[in-house]
Amino acid sequence: MDNLAVKETEKMIIERSKISVEQLNAWFGEKQVLFNINMELFENRVTAIIGPSGCGKSTFIRNLNRLHETLPKTRVCGKVYLDGQDIFNHNCCDVVALRRRVGMVFQKPTPFPTMTIFENVAAGLKLYGRKPKAELDQVVEQALKQAALWEEVKELLNKPGGSLSGGQQQRLCIARALAIEPEVLLLDEPCSALDPISTAKIEELIQKLKQKYTIIIVTHNMQQAARVADYTAFFLLGELIEFDFTAKIFTAPTDKRTEDYVTGRFG
Amino acid sequence: MENNWTQGLGQRKLIEKIFLSAVFASTALALVPLVLVLGYIFIKGAPALNFNFFTQLPAPVNEPGGGMGNAIIGTFIIVALSCLVGLPIGIFGGIWLALYGQGKRGFIIRYAADVLSSIPSIVIGIFAYVLIVATMKRFSAMAGGFALGIIMIPTITRTTEELVKMVPRSLYEAGLALGIPKWKVSLKIVLRTAWAGIFTGIMLSVARIMGETAPLLFTAFNSMYWNFRIDEPMASMTVQIYNYAISPFADWNAKAWAGSLVLVMLVLGTTVFVKKFSQRVYYG
């Protein structure tokens, strides 16, 4: 074992698991899309999920906030523990409370079209419970600053959310997710609809956000995974093929299929 | 020298010209009745219109003056009552159909709404008569509002359903992902996004029931006096126009024209206003 690998093994021991997934299976109707996934997602780390289209990446993270089961004819079995609590157990974990701890940003920006920029960011707080106006102002400003959007929109808070550019809209959605102060942030291909400059901004943001949050990012872009992630998981046809340090996945993968994928031989 | 291709072109242009003129002619023809009806109502109705028409009670035969004030107010009251019946059921029914109505129950409800919308309005009037007028043993504005409300239900339901369905699922999921309870996402995000369109549908439906006569004939009946009690007979413009129009008195006939003009202006005004000012929401 070379020096680097030893160092990384040592680091792994002090990592704290935020979410642990055990024997997760998921179905769309009769079609099984996830097969026996076992995985640990570590606190304050960025984990990238890569793999070809239709390999179950999105379904996987949509199970972490139980969005998968809101679609008709879907089924899940297995266990997902968030800080040791089973999220599928209705006795100890309410789905609304879960989603406030596990925020999500989608592939396409989804600002609420009837709301202003301010209302969009405040939506999660306002529609959950009343908050005093002054506090709301502060939270919105804070969230927009964290999402690196404040400087661009501070004069436009009463403009509709849809009036921003695509990249700004996506950062607005990140701000909206951050405003409810989650512990985990799920990013489902957050940059796939954006230009390189907006992408760079969001990647920079991810690096900052991981100080506070546990981040899981699904991406089609392997360079992106290599740039932002501490850990990378490779999915293929609904199975988790390999999960390791990002450097290891991209330089010395154990599995032949991972190697083929990251070197661009298929997928 | 002409080849086949250019001959074909000439022929094609000719066909296009014939076709286009046919389309224009049909459009113009379709507009003729509209212009004639509106023009005729205006010519016949305008002379009998004056300020008193809007403020005074109907005058007895052979007595000059008088108006339709009570009927105009009555129409508004009855329409408001019908909104109380039709809007909640229609809107909530539409939301249910859009969000949960994929199965057999949804199919049955959708089918029932379509059947209900094809039932002649006079039949719905008889239904309201049996249910409310016969049990209360008197005509009432309530019964009229109830009948018109039932007529509104299917239109409102289907409009709401279509517009709620047009809201992309991604917005619904984005709401859920923020940890907002499902019912709140449906009301505060999905319905709010669809609301501009639903409002247009509601106003068009209101404009439509404003012009209904048959269901009011034996429910709200008519009244020659000011009446603001909803458990008593109430005048409405349509019934008043009907009574005046079939009467043998020239003065009453003229008033029927004036009433028609006011009614058409109200309905047309509502429609035009709503079409012009309703904003569409575009989904990114």
Interface residues (C-beta under 8 A of the other chain):
Chain A: N65 L67 T70 P72 V96 A97 L98 R99 R100 R101 G103 M104 F106 K108 P109 T110 P111 F112 P113 T114 A123 G124 L127 Y128 G162 Q169 C173 R176 A177 I180
Chain B: Q102 P168 S170 L171 E173 A174 G175 L176 A177 L178 G179 I180 P181 K184 V185 K188 I189 R192 T193 W195 V281 Y282 Y283 G284
